[in-house]
Amino acid sequence: MIELFSNNFKKQIYNLVPSSNNFVLGLSGGTDSMALLHLLHCFLNSNSELNINIYVVIIDHNLRSSSTEEARKVHAISTSLGFKTIIKKIIENKPKGNIQSWARFHRRKLLHDTAVEYSANLLLAHHYDDQVETVFMRLTRGSGIDGLLGIKESQWWNGIYIIRPLLIFKKEQLKRYIYNNNITFFEDPSNAKLDYERVRTRKIITIMRDNFWNNISEDLKKFSDLNKKLMGSINPFLFKWVEENVSIENTGSIKINYFNLKALFYNSNLMGIKILGTILQIVGGKEYSPKKKKTSHLLLSIFKSPFKNQSLGNVTVYLEERFIFFIREQRNISFHKEIKENKYYVFDGRFLLISNVAGKLIKNTRNYFNQENSDNTFYKYRNQINNSLPMIETLEGKRINPYLRVIDNNEFERDNIKDGFFGLYLINRLLL
């Protein structure tokens, strides 16, 4: 198992663009993440020439009385293996309902922020069975093609790579590895609570496998792989269509050809929903696209006459003659963030941010749409767009406007992105 993991992990890190020798490992203390911790330990010992740095982050959700003590024990184990290890505690008040979703969101945010701080990639311990459960849940929800791809082995997300080196291993393999090597782990009792969707899904799959569908896991995995092949065939067409019909402003707004989107939607509503959902995700700064049903409803509303402006996912949608405009709403935008020099941040889920000077973010006062460029089709929405952008106030009180640019996965290079004192780089997920 160690050799298979090593070969697979090497392949994953060699394929990263941009490459980075820094990694953050999210360590929960369960069987999966503890197996990954030890496999990484073996990998580092056998591949010292790669000069890889791994920072281990333990998230204390503070949901159970024993969570803090468990975090300390996991910290001690990780440190004994030679890893630089830190514990981060979620301090936000927990909600009355949907605690797992709340915990997952804050855990991912803390891990993401740490990865950005270290200019690192993020390692997570999802495995084969997690993949099967995810595909099953999305299938029962009626997800689109993208959702049915399941979990990706590597995924560029908000300025970092998320890498999942264990997706080729089944849960039973990881358990055997843990027991055969006497590795300590801590089981979260919530993993047995049927209140949670994933736990219920796991039980349903087990019942189906034991009673009438022996190969359910393998079949769901094949289904996911077929969807990947399908998307691989469709993507070249989509990229060409996007280049011809979608205009992305470096200020974070987007317009799209109304008539061509309508034709695309009525020929393939899945493709229309995919493109519109991704546009809403880019402009609204959300982690995920809106739900398929809401996106479809919005599209049908746009194509009905007359269309009144609507909002979805932090985005206001306008229809003007031949174009549909997507403009960031004036809410849920967090300014006043302290900025350190030459550190990467993500602003509003939309922009990768870096500054050569330290200071704090403040609301923008610059007008990006002067009278000289009033012929710009976004000019009508200039106030809304201007107010959605930040500027930096330095420690000396000087205010610096951002250099704006759109980037995609192929352009992103950490060492070549510093075009000015303060750069805001809109992350274009349409071409990922």
Secondary structure, DSSP 4 states (H G I P E B T S, - for coil): -HHHHHHHHHHHHHT-SS--SEEEEE--SSHHHHHHHHHHHHHHHH-GGG--EEEEEEEE---STTHHHHHHHHHHHHHHTT-EEEEEE--SPPPSS-HHHHHHHHHHHHHHHHHHHTT-EEE----HHHHHHHHHHHHHHT--TTGGG-S-SEEEETTEEEE-TTTTS-HHHHHHHHHHTT------GGGG-TTSHHHHHHHHHHHHHHHT-TTHHHHHHHHHHHHHHHHHHHHHHHHHHHHHHEEE-TTS-EEEEHHHHHHHHHH-HHHHHHHHHHHHHHHHT-SSPPPHHHHHHHHHHHTSSS---EEETTEEEEEETTEEEEEE-SSS-----EE-TT-EEEETTTEEEEESS-EEEEE----SS-GGGTTSTTGGGHHHHHTT-EEEEETTS-EEPPEEEEE-TTT--GGG---SSEEEEEE-GGG-
